[in-house]
């Protein structure tokens, strides 16, 4: 089983690779406790981005759209969404080798975002976010070596 930090690092690496190929300037905020993972520059515009690892489940790429503080001692809140903190979620799904760029306003949910890869079983199309509409590129990133513990 991979360490969650290695999974996140692989997703961030894939996302940065695709964004650079598309011509975005990519800035990395300093420190671990920032509310965004990247800042994108395109022309005169800057946008804050939260990177997420997606997992293909039941025909959809699923990813968290909130931070969890449940592991902290005596947390004031258990979950916190990113509304007001970022403009986009960038999602890498290893199962599809795809990177998706999703405006936060397209995600009115506060727990989990989904991007449909396969048609729904009842062929519903209304209120469905299709992965193809948000896909910005594909890249295959292999397993990262585990840390030495140093």
N, C-alpha and C positions, 0 to 999 in steps of 0.2 A: 504494500500500500504506500502510495506517495504521500509525502508530507504536504499539508495544505499550502504552505508557503511556496513549495516547488510548483504546485499546480497553478497558483496565482502568478508566479514569475513566468511560467511558460505562456500563460494567456497574455500577460503584458508584453512579452517579447513578440508574440505573433501580431498583436494589435499594433505595436509600434512599427513593425516591419511593413505591414500593409499600409498604414497611414503615410509612412515615408515614401513608399512606392507611388502613392497618389499625389505626392507633392506637398503634403502638410508639413509645417514646422511643428516639432514636438518638443515640449518643455516638461521637465520632470520636477515637481515640487520637492523641496528638501524635507526629509523626515518621514516618519511612519504614521504620524497622527494627523495628516491633512485630510480634508473631506473630499479631495479629488486626487486622482492618480496621475493625470496628464493635463497639460494645457495645449490646445491645438491652435495653430496660427494659420490662417488662410487669408492672404491679402491683408487688409486692415482689421480683420476680425479675430478675436480670441474666444475660445470656448473651453470650459472646464469639463473634464471627462472622468468618469468612474469606470475602471476596468473590471470586468466580471468574467468568470469561467462558466460557460454554458454546458449543460449536459443534455444529450438527446434522450428523451423519455416520452413514450407513447406518441411518437410522431411530432414532437415539438422540442425546440431548444428551450430549456428552462434555466433561469438564472435569478439570483437574489437581487432585489432592488432596495434592500435595507441593510443597515449594519446591526449586528447583534452585540449587545453588551451583557448578555446573560452570564458570561464567564467572569465578569468583574465582581469583586465583592461589593455587596450592597449597591447595585446599580439603581439610579433614579428612574431610568427608562430601560426596558428590555430591548426594544427595537427603535431605530431611528431611520426615517427615509431620507432621500437625497434631494427632495424638492427644495429649491432655493439655493442649493449648494453646487449643483452641476447642471450643465445643459444637455449632456449626452451620456448614455451608457455605451461603452464599447465592449462587445461580447465576443470571446473566442470559444468556439466549440470544437474540441479535438475530434469528435465523432464525425463532423461534417467538414473539418479543415477550413471552416469559414469564419470570417470576422464580420460582425454586424455592428452598425452604428445607429443607435436608436435615440431619437430625441426624447428627453424625459417627459415632455408633454404628451407623448404617445403612450405613456404608461401611467394610467390613473391609479394603478394598483400600488399597494404599499408593502407587499411581501415578496411576491414572485412574478417575474415577467416571463411571458412565453411568446415564442416565435414559431409559427406552424410551418413544418417542413412537409409533412404528408397531409393530404386532405383529411378533414374530420370524418368520423364514421357516418355522420348523418348529412355530410356534404354542406354543412352550414358555412356561410361565407361572411355573414354579417358579424361585426365586432370581433373579427379574427385578424390578428397581425401575422402576415405571411413573412417568413424568413427571407424569401427572395427580394422583398421590397426594401429590406434593410442591409442586405449583403453588400459589402464594399470590396471584398477580395478573399482569396484563399491562400493559405500557407500551411505547410506541414511542419510542425515543430516536434522533434523527438523528445524522449524523456531526458530530463536534466539530471546531471549527477547530483547525488545527495550531498549535503554539506559535510565537512569533515568534523564538525562539532567544535571547531576552534572559535 
